[in-house]
Amino acid sequence: METVVSGIRSTGKLHLGNYYGAVQNFIKMQHEYNCFFFIADFHSLTTHPIPKDLHGNVKQVLVEYLACGIDPEKATIYVQSDVPEVTELYLYLNMNAYMGELERSTSFKDKIRDQPDNVNAGLLTYPVLMAADIIIHKATKVPVGKDQEQHLEMSRTFGNRFNRLYQVDYFPEAYAFNYSTNLVKIPGLTGKGKMGKSEGEGNAIFLSDSPEEIRRKVMRAVTDGGPLEMNQAKPDVIQNLFSLLSAVSSADTYTHFDDLYNNCQIRYGDLKKQLAEDMIIFTAPILERINDISSNSEYLRKVSKMGAEKARESASKTIKEVREIIGFKSF
């Protein structure tokens, strides 16, 4: 059984984009692969979160992973910082990662533009830590988006460099894993690209949003003055609404509003109301489980402990072998 590794930064609540872009596939993968799904709290330290927020965000992601249907008996769900072997491998890989290649990383260039007053070493070596996350479990498949493919390529570079340096065939190469051919890209409500937190809370529908919050956000979604001719191409902001409709609504509902648009009879208020109600129906069972699991501290401790033990069993075996390859031996 091949090993799959994927992580999500502990920067807050999951939204519909996270669900359709990743989590729904994780739920399927856990039955067919040896899956490690981790909450990347080390990675979040580059933005210096306060301790209360860091802990709360980690808990939120863990709760929502479980509420969505990831089964801790089938997949290994763990918090990155519970596996110290990751940081040890990160150290070893850093010794063979070069400034030039790290500075050329697209994500590093983006980050120093976004946060010019906080250009820390963690931003520079982010791809090395990501490589350690992947190869610590000898993964061969990593579900990543286009924006992470360069990091995945760098993880292969670091693993292969280790193999060449020590003349071993130890770390396998991991490749991007598109589990589903029907991946849905979920746009944001502001009309500016994909759903996410960077454009503000109003851009995303979170899995933990109340029905009232969902209605309020959807009704504020950007629209235009309506089509001026039959079968007119939809501008981006309107196509965004239809893309959301195609994700959460029935095919008949989508066809109904598409026909109204093509015949210049669309009323965006009606479309938004329908979209909001269908989002509420979709998220309702997840929200109920989020509320139940959030209050069950004993269950969360059990899941966290079990995940850490399973992840450390895999990681400690790798570190033991890596130390021997490098030449660290006890007297």
Secondary structure, 3 states (H helix, E strand, C coil): CCEEEEEEECCCCCEHHHHHHHHHHHHHHCCCCEEEEEEEHHHHHHHCCCHHHHHHHHHHHHHHHHHHCCCCCCCEEEEHHHCCHHHHHHHHHHCCCCHHHHHCCHHHHHHHHHCCCCCCHHHHCHHHHHHHHHHCCCCCEECCCHHHHHHHHHHHHHHHHHHHHCCCCCCCCCEECCCCCCCCCCECCCCCCECCCCCCHHHCCECCCCHHHHHHHHHCCCCCCCCCCCCCCCCHHHHHHHHHHHHHCCHHHHHHHHHHHHCCCCCHHHHHHHHHHHHHHHHHHHHHHHHHHHCCHHHHHHHHHHHHHHHHHHHHHHHHHHHHHHCCCCC
